[in-house]
Amino acid sequence: MLKSDLTTVLINGSPNRRGHTMEAVRAVLGLLPKATFHAYDLNVHSCDDCKLCRMRLACKHNDDMLTVFDALKKADTLIIATPVYFGAMTDALLRIINRFQQLFEAKFTHQKPFTTIQRLILISTTASHDPTMFDGVKLTTRLLEELFDVERTHTLTLGGTDTIQHITQTYKSQLERFKTHMSQ
Ligand SMILES: Cc1cc2nc3c(=O)[nH]c(=O)nc-3n(C[C@H](O)[C@H](O)[C@H](O)COP(=O)(O)O)c2cc1C
């Protein structure tokens, strides 16, 4: 599918707009994209597996997901930013991603892919220094790659935030490297 008006969509899964995760996002992006969604501000119902989308291309919920889907249709880049909560993306972000189930059904049951996204960027932070803490968010990211036929994924994971004042100071060179890598 050709997209004439290519944009970047950012979905921020942190409830802390000035927290570590968004500080890292700002450091690599500069300005936030116009299509920025703060997961904790959205009115999004949980997917309760009603199976309507398995039967036909529809969802029973009429909420802020419509705006998210509209933005994704126009996007060539999707940025997912999230702290790790109990080994996974945050609940507000997962509520949005669970609603992508209708896009999975569209693609794999109805053979009608919703959209493609060229580039996926994951930015995630944890309190712990244990790198396996990011396994859950990476697995969810892999599912998004499959869903949107992503061509390139860039992953930035930053640990140890419990003892960090400013992520931009502690991880200055890593953030710079990531910025360069992203622009290539
Ligand atoms: C509910 C909750 C669950 C968390 N679970 C984990 C966890 O499983 N592993 C971890 O290392 N840190 C965990 N943390 C810490 C956050 O991942 C960490 O503080 C993160 O950098 C916060 O990002 P923010 O400032 O952007 O909100 C948790 C924090 C909260 C509030």
The ligand as an SDF file (V2000), in Angstrom:
LIG
                    3D

 31 33  0  0  0  0  0  0  0  0999 V2000
    3.3690   -1.0640   38.5860 C   0  0  0  0  0  0  0  0  0  0  0  0
    4.8320   -1.0660   38.3200 C   0  0  0  0  0  0  0  0  0  0  0  0
    5.4740   -2.2460   37.9530 C   0  0  0  0  0  0  0  0  0  0  0  0
    6.8550   -2.2760   37.6850 C   0  0  0  0  0  0  0  0  0  0  0  0
    7.4330   -3.4490   37.3180 N   0  0  0  0  0  0  0  0  0  0  0  0
    8.7740   -3.4750   37.0820 C   0  0  0  0  0  0  0  0  0  0  0  0
    9.4110   -4.6790   36.6930 C   0  0  0  0  0  0  0  0  0  0  0  0
    8.7880   -5.7300   36.5200 O   0  0  0  0  0  0  0  0  0  0  0  0
   10.7490   -4.6600   36.5200 N   0  0  0  0  0  0  0  0  0  0  0  0
   11.4890   -3.5160   36.6720 C   0  0  0  0  0  0  0  0  0  0  0  0
   12.7090   -3.5600   36.5210 O   0  0  0  0  0  0  0  0  0  0  0  0
   10.8910   -2.3350   36.9960 N   0  0  0  0  0  0  0  0  0  0  0  0
    9.5620   -2.2910   37.1910 C   0  0  0  0  0  0  0  0  0  0  0  0
    8.9520   -1.1020   37.5080 N   0  0  0  0  0  0  0  0  0  0  0  0
    9.7370    0.1500   37.4740 C   0  0  0  0  0  0  0  0  0  0  0  0
    9.5980    0.9100   36.1480 C   0  0  0  0  0  0  0  0  0  0  0  0
    9.7260    0.0710   35.0220 O   0  0  0  0  0  0  0  0  0  0  0  0
   10.6790    2.0070   36.0430 C   0  0  0  0  0  0  0  0  0  0  0  0
   10.6600    2.8100   37.1800 O   0  0  0  0  0  0  0  0  0  0  0  0
   10.5170    2.8500   34.7910 C   0  0  0  0  0  0  0  0  0  0  0  0
   11.7510    3.4190   34.4280 O   0  0  0  0  0  0  0  0  0  0  0  0
    9.4770    3.9510   34.9740 C   0  0  0  0  0  0  0  0  0  0  0  0
    9.3780    4.6970   33.7880 O   0  0  0  0  0  0  0  0  0  0  0  0
    8.6460    6.1230   33.7280 P   0  0  0  0  0  0  0  0  0  0  0  0
    9.4390    7.0530   34.6090 O   0  0  0  0  0  0  0  0  0  0  0  0
    8.7010    6.5110   32.2850 O   0  0  0  0  0  0  0  0  0  0  0  0
    7.2610    5.9340   34.2000 O   0  0  0  0  0  0  0  0  0  0  0  0
    7.6020   -1.0670   37.7970 C   0  0  0  0  0  0  0  0  0  0  0  0
    6.9560    0.1300   38.1790 C   0  0  0  0  0  0  0  0  0  0  0  0
    5.5900    0.1360   38.4460 C   0  0  0  0  0  0  0  0  0  0  0  0
    4.9370    1.4320   38.8480 C   0  0  0  0  0  0  0  0  0  0  0  0
  1  2  1  0
  2  3  1  0
  2 30  2  0
  3  4  2  0
  4  5  1  0
  4 28  1  0
  5  6  2  0
  6  7  1  0
  6 13  1  0
  7  8  2  0
  7  9  1  0
  9 10  1  0
 10 11  2  0
 10 12  1  0
 12 13  2  0
 13 14  1  0
 14 15  1  0
 14 28  1  0
 15 16  1  0
 16 17  1  0
 16 18  1  0
 18 19  1  0
 18 20  1  0
 20 21  1  0
 20 22  1  0
 22 23  1  0
 23 24  1  0
 24 25  2  0
 24 26  1  0
 24 27  1  0
 28 29  2  0
 29 30  1  0
 30 31  1  0
M  END
$$$$
